[in-house]
Amino acid sequence: MVDSADKLAYFQAITGLEDPDLCTQILQAHNWDLELAVSSFTSNHNNDPLSSSSTTATTTTAIEPSISPVHRYDSTAIAPVAPPPPGLAWKIITLPISIISGSLRILSGAVGFGFWAAGGILSYPLGFIGLGSSSGRGGDSSAQLVTVSAASREALEFVAQFERDYGGSGSSMPNFVGEGFMDALTRSRDSFKLLFVYLHSPDHPDTPAFCEGTLCSEVFSAFVNENFVAWGGSLRGSEGFKMSNSLKASRFPFCAVVMPATNQRIALLQQVEGPKSSEEMLMTLQRVLEESASVLVAARLEAEERTANIRLREEQDAAYRAALEADQAREQQLREEQERLEREAAEAERKRKEEEEAQERAAREAAEKEAALARMRQEKALSLGAEPEKGPDVTQVLVRFPTGDRKERRFHSTATIQSLYDYVDSLGFLDVENYSLVSNFPRVVYGTDKLSLSLKEAGLHPQAGLFVELN
């Protein structure tokens, strides 16, 4: 969490009040709620809080560098605190305020434009004025003083009011973006343009003439719209008021040209304070453009190279992924083909084993059946006993088979028809069990109903001729 000393320092930096006792009383009155205290202070100072010389003298520090052939500030000097640096003067906006003397070098770097300023620097952190991301001690984030939605709403209200006041029929005006300062800064970075900032003081006596004669000049507005991203903020709005403190505006109308720098900072390239004609403004902006052209071109080339490298990497990655997918598809196809062959081989092996098992089972069953028939024939042959010798009580029986075979045997006349069936079965000439013994003349079927009859009772004594009829 941010402690009381930090809150006091933030409140002084944002509001510009240098009296710590007064700031402490304001914070205590708002229970040390920094956002509530700043909002209350802002609402109570909407009527051109920076227009009076006394307020400006106590809350801002302006520096007027010496005029160089490369760059100059048009700001009014109020209590200079350091000798002006030689050559081009720049300001990097961040908090807390610090003044570093030295020469300036502009190097391409990060955040699109990549700026590093090493001389003539005024620093104010964007995070502390509610325009960038900031965090308190211990890693806890402090609440933004102006949310994106509130900043965008203020910007839209400013654009609408400016159009109503100065954008009459047929008149031209800068195309102020209807979004917060940080969004406008991002837009300028992405479009490789500088950001033209106009802080509007509605109650300042020079404001109407400057807006109508300079900002809404057809030539000037066309030049700004062509070469800059334009953002405007009213001092009656929270973000416009805070930007006036951050940019140390001491006179109005106030304009500035900024661009993104590194580490959530902005580079202040030019500020113009007080009323200026459209010709003076054009000359100033043209000079800033010329001085910044090499940086913008370098940033654009760097971005294009970065984009080309990204596109090349994406194409290489896409080609690699395509080749990898093709290899994986081939491997998958080979695996599937191998799996199919293995399945077919396994299925063929399974069928072969099943066929072998079926053949073995059939052979075993046939062998068992043959063995059973052999046992049955042997048993029936034994049950018949020895063939009797010829005699008056002996019957001669001739059996003809469907194959044409003929077999003859003697039986006792008292033997039953069942004995004849046992005899036929013992011979093993038939593969079927369902058959009947039949006599021709007269035709008599000796079926199951006659098995217990003796040969004599059945009329087959002393001799008989029978044939096997398959059922």
Buried (B, 14 or more C-beta within 10 A) or exposed (E): EBEEEBBBBBBBBBBBBEEEEEBBEBBEEBEBBBBEBBBBBBEEBBEBBBBEEEBBEEBBBBBBBEEEEEBBBBBEEBEEEEEBBBBBBBBBBBBEBEEBEEEBEBEBBEBBBBBBBBBBBBBBBBBBBBBBEBEBEEEEEBEBBBEEEBBBBBBBBBBEBBEEBBBEEEEBBBEBBBBBBBBBBBBBBEEBBBBBBBBBBBEBEBBEEBBBBBBBBEEBBEBBBEBBBBBBBBBBBBBBBBBBBBBBBBBBBBBBBBBBBBBBBBBBBBBBBBBBEBEEBBEBBEBBBEBBEEBBEBBBEBBEEEEEEEEEEEEEEEEEEEEEEEEEEEEEEEEEEEEEEEEEEEEEEEEEEEEEEEEEEEEEEEEEEEEEBEEBBEEBBEEBEEEBEEEEEBBBBEBBBEEEEEBEBBBBBEBBBBBBBBBBBBBBBBEEEEBBBBBEEEEBEBEEEBBEBBBBBBEBBBEBBBBBEEE
